[in-house]
């Protein structure tokens, strides 16, 4: 698997509503870096979703550290905010996958992620 991360990941709620983006910054080939979250949803459903609420909090908090691990056929991006539970992105070889975090002591899927499409 080519572990070269996309610089921007599109974030969608469980229901498929657009929520925003995660922007990643890491040296080429590095297994860690920093990221920020941008909330760009225009629908109330996206904003009010579990992922929308998490992205809103992470956006306000600023930059966050992340690390990347390979788990079998999957790539795992673990975002480690200072004052919030970790957010885990489990991605396939096309960097598409699920977003999980802790809600009320339980690890739950709150949405999905895929590389942002480039606009020429």
Biotite code that builds the C-alpha atoms (Angstrom):
import biotite.structure as struc

atoms = struc.array([
    struc.Atom([0.000, 0.000, 0.000], chain_id="A", res_id=1, res_name="UNK", atom_name="CA", element="C"),
    struc.Atom([1.293, 3.466, -0.859], chain_id="A", res_id=2, res_name="UNK", atom_name="CA", element="C"),
    struc.Atom([1.162, 5.338, 2.436], chain_id="A", res_id=3, res_name="UNK", atom_name="CA", element="C"),
    struc.Atom([1.462, 8.808, 0.900], chain_id="A", res_id=4, res_name="UNK", atom_name="CA", element="C"),
    struc.Atom([-1.453, 10.593, 2.539], chain_id="A", res_id=5, res_name="UNK", atom_name="CA", element="C"),
    struc.Atom([-3.777, 12.994, 0.815], chain_id="A", res_id=6, res_name="UNK", atom_name="CA", element="C"),
    struc.Atom([-3.412, 16.559, 2.070], chain_id="A", res_id=7, res_name="UNK", atom_name="CA", element="C"),
    struc.Atom([-7.188, 16.963, 2.427], chain_id="A", res_id=8, res_name="UNK", atom_name="CA", element="C"),
    struc.Atom([-9.837, 14.435, 3.429], chain_id="A", res_id=9, res_name="UNK", atom_name="CA", element="C"),
    struc.Atom([-13.569, 14.952, 2.854], chain_id="A", res_id=10, res_name="UNK", atom_name="CA", element="C"),
    struc.Atom([-15.694, 14.156, 5.915], chain_id="A", res_id=11, res_name="UNK", atom_name="CA", element="C"),
    struc.Atom([-19.283, 12.875, 5.720], chain_id="A", res_id=12, res_name="UNK", atom_name="CA", element="C"),
    struc.Atom([-21.794, 11.984, 8.415], chain_id="A", res_id=13, res_name="UNK", atom_name="CA", element="C"),
    struc.Atom([-23.147, 8.447, 8.853], chain_id="A", res_id=14, res_name="UNK", atom_name="CA", element="C"),
    struc.Atom([-26.115, 9.540, 6.721], chain_id="A", res_id=15, res_name="UNK", atom_name="CA", element="C"),
    struc.Atom([-23.766, 10.735, 3.931], chain_id="A", res_id=16, res_name="UNK", atom_name="CA", element="C"),
    struc.Atom([-24.175, 14.486, 4.521], chain_id="A", res_id=17, res_name="UNK", atom_name="CA", element="C"),
    struc.Atom([-21.081, 16.591, 3.816], chain_id="A", res_id=18, res_name="UNK", atom_name="CA", element="C"),
    struc.Atom([-19.585, 17.905, 7.074], chain_id="A", res_id=19, res_name="UNK", atom_name="CA", element="C"),
    struc.Atom([-16.196, 19.372, 6.178], chain_id="A", res_id=20, res_name="UNK", atom_name="CA", element="C"),
    struc.Atom([-12.531, 18.548, 5.684], chain_id="A", res_id=21, res_name="UNK", atom_name="CA", element="C"),
    struc.Atom([-9.486, 17.380, 7.586], chain_id="A", res_id=22, res_name="UNK", atom_name="CA", element="C"),
    struc.Atom([-6.314, 19.077, 6.311], chain_id="A", res_id=23, res_name="UNK", atom_name="CA", element="C"),
    struc.Atom([-3.096, 17.144, 6.972], chain_id="A", res_id=24, res_name="UNK", atom_name="CA", element="C"),
    struc.Atom([0.500, 18.313, 7.116], chain_id="A", res_id=25, res_name="UNK", atom_name="CA", element="C"),
    struc.Atom([3.355, 15.813, 7.374], chain_id="A", res_id=26, res_name="UNK", atom_name="CA", element="C"),
    struc.Atom([6.803, 15.393, 5.867], chain_id="A", res_id=27, res_name="UNK", atom_name="CA", element="C"),
    struc.Atom([6.918, 12.974, 2.929], chain_id="A", res_id=28, res_name="UNK", atom_name="CA", element="C"),
    struc.Atom([6.990, 9.419, 4.266], chain_id="A", res_id=29, res_name="UNK", atom_name="CA", element="C"),
    struc.Atom([6.548, 10.541, 7.885], chain_id="A", res_id=30, res_name="UNK", atom_name="CA", element="C"),
    struc.Atom([4.254, 8.556, 10.172], chain_id="A", res_id=31, res_name="UNK", atom_name="CA", element="C"),
    struc.Atom([3.072, 11.619, 12.101], chain_id="A", res_id=32, res_name="UNK", atom_name="CA", element="C"),
    struc.Atom([2.168, 15.260, 11.591], chain_id="A", res_id=33, res_name="UNK", atom_name="CA", element="C"),
    struc.Atom([-0.418, 17.907, 12.366], chain_id="A", res_id=34, res_name="UNK", atom_name="CA", element="C"),
    struc.Atom([-3.939, 18.449, 11.108], chain_id="A", res_id=35, res_name="UNK", atom_name="CA", element="C"),
    struc.Atom([-6.773, 20.940, 11.317], chain_id="A", res_id=36, res_name="UNK", atom_name="CA", element="C"),
    struc.Atom([-10.489, 20.555, 10.718], chain_id="A", res_id=37, res_name="UNK", atom_name="CA", element="C"),
    struc.Atom([-12.689, 22.801, 8.582], chain_id="A", res_id=38, res_name="UNK", atom_name="CA", element="C"),
    struc.Atom([-16.468, 22.705, 8.849], chain_id="A", res_id=39, res_name="UNK", atom_name="CA", element="C"),
    struc.Atom([-18.109, 23.470, 5.497], chain_id="A", res_id=40, res_name="UNK", atom_name="CA", element="C"),
    struc.Atom([-21.524, 21.829, 5.742], chain_id="A", res_id=41, res_name="UNK", atom_name="CA", element="C"),
    struc.Atom([-24.412, 23.854, 4.359], chain_id="A", res_id=42, res_name="UNK", atom_name="CA", element="C"),
    struc.Atom([-27.061, 21.492, 5.693], chain_id="A", res_id=43, res_name="UNK", atom_name="CA", element="C"),
    struc.Atom([-28.369, 21.391, 9.242], chain_id="A", res_id=44, res_name="UNK", atom_name="CA", element="C"),
    struc.Atom([-28.217, 17.581, 9.067], chain_id="A", res_id=45, res_name="UNK", atom_name="CA", element="C"),
    struc.Atom([-24.458, 17.700, 8.475], chain_id="A", res_id=46, res_name="UNK", atom_name="CA", element="C"),
    struc.Atom([-23.854, 20.286, 11.193], chain_id="A", res_id=47, res_name="UNK", atom_name="CA", element="C"),
    struc.Atom([-26.026, 18.507, 13.763], chain_id="A", res_id=48, res_name="UNK", atom_name="CA", element="C"),
    struc.Atom([-24.624, 15.023, 13.109], chain_id="A", res_id=49, res_name="UNK", atom_name="CA", element="C"),
    struc.Atom([-22.216, 13.391, 15.571], chain_id="A", res_id=50, res_name="UNK", atom_name="CA", element="C"),
    struc.Atom([-19.355, 14.021, 13.132], chain_id="A", res_id=51, res_name="UNK", atom_name="CA", element="C"),
    struc.Atom([-20.504, 17.627, 12.659], chain_id="A", res_id=52, res_name="UNK", atom_name="CA", element="C"),
    struc.Atom([-20.344, 18.235, 16.409], chain_id="A", res_id=53, res_name="UNK", atom_name="CA", element="C"),
    struc.Atom([-16.887, 16.631, 16.667], chain_id="A", res_id=54, res_name="UNK", atom_name="CA", element="C"),
    struc.Atom([-15.539, 18.621, 13.701], chain_id="A", res_id=55, res_name="UNK", atom_name="CA", element="C"),
    struc.Atom([-16.940, 21.835, 15.205], chain_id="A", res_id=56, res_name="UNK", atom_name="CA", element="C"),
    struc.Atom([-15.095, 21.231, 18.497], chain_id="A", res_id=57, res_name="UNK", atom_name="CA", element="C"),
    struc.Atom([-11.860, 20.213, 16.782], chain_id="A", res_id=58, res_name="UNK", atom_name="CA", element="C"),
    struc.Atom([-11.993, 23.229, 14.450], chain_id="A", res_id=59, res_name="UNK", atom_name="CA", element="C"),
    struc.Atom([-12.228, 25.627, 17.384], chain_id="A", res_id=60, res_name="UNK", atom_name="CA", element="C"),
    struc.Atom([-9.401, 23.836, 19.228], chain_id="A", res_id=61, res_name="UNK", atom_name="CA", element="C"),
    struc.Atom([-6.936, 24.436, 16.353], chain_id="A", res_id=62, res_name="UNK", atom_name="CA", element="C"),
    struc.Atom([-4.076, 22.133, 15.322], chain_id="A", res_id=63, res_name="UNK", atom_name="CA", element="C"),
    struc.Atom([-3.950, 18.505, 16.403], chain_id="A", res_id=64, res_name="UNK", atom_name="CA", element="C"),
    struc.Atom([-1.223, 15.883, 16.264], chain_id="A", res_id=65, res_name="UNK", atom_name="CA", element="C"),
    struc.Atom([-1.823, 12.686, 14.315], chain_id="A", res_id=66, res_name="UNK", atom_name="CA", element="C"),
    struc.Atom([0.043, 9.447, 13.728], chain_id="A", res_id=67, res_name="UNK", atom_name="CA", element="C"),
    struc.Atom([-0.317, 6.846, 11.005], chain_id="A", res_id=68, res_name="UNK", atom_name="CA", element="C"),
    struc.Atom([-0.143, 3.071, 11.463], chain_id="A", res_id=69, res_name="UNK", atom_name="CA", element="C"),
    struc.Atom([-0.623, 0.197, 9.040], chain_id="A", res_id=70, res_name="UNK", atom_name="CA", element="C"),
    struc.Atom([-2.988, -2.460, 10.391], chain_id="A", res_id=71, res_name="UNK", atom_name="CA", element="C"),
    struc.Atom([-3.076, -5.384, 7.970], chain_id="A", res_id=72, res_name="UNK", atom_name="CA", element="C"),
    struc.Atom([-4.754, -4.125, 4.805], chain_id="A", res_id=73, res_name="UNK", atom_name="CA", element="C"),
    struc.Atom([-5.865, -0.884, 6.481], chain_id="A", res_id=74, res_name="UNK", atom_name="CA", element="C"),
    struc.Atom([-4.220, 2.420, 7.211], chain_id="A", res_id=75, res_name="UNK", atom_name="CA", element="C"),
    struc.Atom([-5.129, 3.962, 10.542], chain_id="A", res_id=76, res_name="UNK", atom_name="CA", element="C"),
    struc.Atom([-4.838, 7.717, 11.162], chain_id="A", res_id=77, res_name="UNK", atom_name="CA", element="C"),
    struc.Atom([-5.132, 8.487, 14.866], chain_id="A", res_id=78, res_name="UNK", atom_name="CA", element="C"),
    struc.Atom([-5.872, 12.156, 15.612], chain_id="A", res_id=79, res_name="UNK", atom_name="CA", element="C"),
    struc.Atom([-4.929, 13.002, 19.195], chain_id="A", res_id=80, res_name="UNK", atom_name="CA", element="C"),
    struc.Atom([-6.617, 16.224, 20.373], chain_id="A", res_id=81, res_name="UNK", atom_name="CA", element="C"),
    struc.Atom([-5.422, 17.562, 23.727], chain_id="A", res_id=82, res_name="UNK", atom_name="CA", element="C"),
    struc.Atom([-8.821, 17.916, 25.402], chain_id="A", res_id=83, res_name="UNK", atom_name="CA", element="C"),
    struc.Atom([-11.005, 15.494, 23.453], chain_id="A", res_id=84, res_name="UNK", atom_name="CA", element="C"),
    struc.Atom([-11.129, 11.740, 22.786], chain_id="A", res_id=85, res_name="UNK", atom_name="CA", element="C"),
    struc.Atom([-8.953, 10.433, 19.947], chain_id="A", res_id=86, res_name="UNK", atom_name="CA", element="C"),
    struc.Atom([-10.530, 10.333, 16.492], chain_id="A", res_id=87, res_name="UNK", atom_name="CA", element="C"),
    struc.Atom([-9.595, 7.252, 14.456], chain_id="A", res_id=88, res_name="UNK", atom_name="CA", element="C"),
    struc.Atom([-9.719, 7.086, 10.647], chain_id="A", res_id=89, res_name="UNK", atom_name="CA", element="C"),
    struc.Atom([-9.578, 3.476, 9.382], chain_id="A", res_id=90, res_name="UNK", atom_name="CA", element="C"),
    struc.Atom([-8.931, 3.604, 5.636], chain_id="A", res_id=91, res_name="UNK", atom_name="CA", element="C"),
    struc.Atom([-8.619, 1.087, 2.808], chain_id="A", res_id=92, res_name="UNK", atom_name="CA", element="C"),
    struc.Atom([-5.931, 1.144, 0.090], chain_id="A", res_id=93, res_name="UNK", atom_name="CA", element="C"),
    struc.Atom([-7.825, 3.967, -1.675], chain_id="A", res_id=94, res_name="UNK", atom_name="CA", element="C"),
    struc.Atom([-7.847, 5.992, 1.584], chain_id="A", res_id=95, res_name="UNK", atom_name="CA", element="C"),
    struc.Atom([-11.624, 5.609, 1.951], chain_id="A", res_id=96, res_name="UNK", atom_name="CA", element="C"),
    struc.Atom([-13.061, 4.489, 5.256], chain_id="A", res_id=97, res_name="UNK", atom_name="CA", element="C"),
    struc.Atom([-14.737, 5.122, 8.567], chain_id="A", res_id=98, res_name="UNK", atom_name="CA", element="C"),
    struc.Atom([-14.307, 7.689, 11.327], chain_id="A", res_id=99, res_name="UNK", atom_name="CA", element="C"),
    struc.Atom([-14.621, 6.523, 14.943], chain_id="A", res_id=100, res_name="UNK", atom_name="CA", element="C"),
    struc.Atom([-14.392, 8.232, 18.327], chain_id="A", res_id=101, res_name="UNK", atom_name="CA", element="C"),
    struc.Atom([-15.537, 7.832, 21.915], chain_id="A", res_id=102, res_name="UNK", atom_name="CA", element="C"),
    struc.Atom([-19.091, 8.927, 22.764], chain_id="A", res_id=103, res_name="UNK", atom_name="CA", element="C"),
    struc.Atom([-20.202, 8.426, 26.369], chain_id="A", res_id=104, res_name="UNK", atom_name="CA", element="C"),
    struc.Atom([-17.526, 5.796, 26.990], chain_id="A", res_id=105, res_name="UNK", atom_name="CA", element="C"),
    struc.Atom([-18.278, 3.811, 23.842], chain_id="A", res_id=106, res_name="UNK", atom_name="CA", element="C"),
    struc.Atom([-16.216, 3.723, 20.641], chain_id="A", res_id=107, res_name="UNK", atom_name="CA", element="C"),
    struc.Atom([-18.642, 4.447, 17.772], chain_id="A", res_id=108, res_name="UNK", atom_name="CA", element="C"),
    struc.Atom([-18.526, 5.149, 14.046], chain_id="A", res_id=109, res_name="UNK", atom_name="CA", element="C"),
    struc.Atom([-19.540, 8.778, 13.454], chain_id="A", res_id=110, res_name="UNK", atom_name="CA", element="C"),
    struc.Atom([-18.966, 9.074, 9.720], chain_id="A", res_id=111, res_name="UNK", atom_name="CA", element="C"),
    struc.Atom([-16.769, 8.402, 6.728], chain_id="A", res_id=112, res_name="UNK", atom_name="CA", element="C"),
    struc.Atom([-13.757, 9.917, 5.042], chain_id="A", res_id=113, res_name="UNK", atom_name="CA", element="C"),
    struc.Atom([-12.212, 9.932, 1.575], chain_id="A", res_id=114, res_name="UNK", atom_name="CA", element="C"),
    struc.Atom([-9.545, 11.978, -0.204], chain_id="A", res_id=115, res_name="UNK", atom_name="CA", element="C"),
    struc.Atom([-10.844, 15.375, -1.288], chain_id="A", res_id=116, res_name="UNK", atom_name="CA", element="C"),
    struc.Atom([-11.251, 15.707, -5.027], chain_id="A", res_id=117, res_name="UNK", atom_name="CA", element="C"),
    struc.Atom([-8.812, 18.054, -6.738], chain_id="A", res_id=118, res_name="UNK", atom_name="CA", element="C"),
    struc.Atom([-10.313, 20.889, -8.742], chain_id="A", res_id=119, res_name="UNK", atom_name="CA", element="C"),
    struc.Atom([-8.244, 22.075, -11.700], chain_id="A", res_id=120, res_name="UNK", atom_name="CA", element="C"),
])
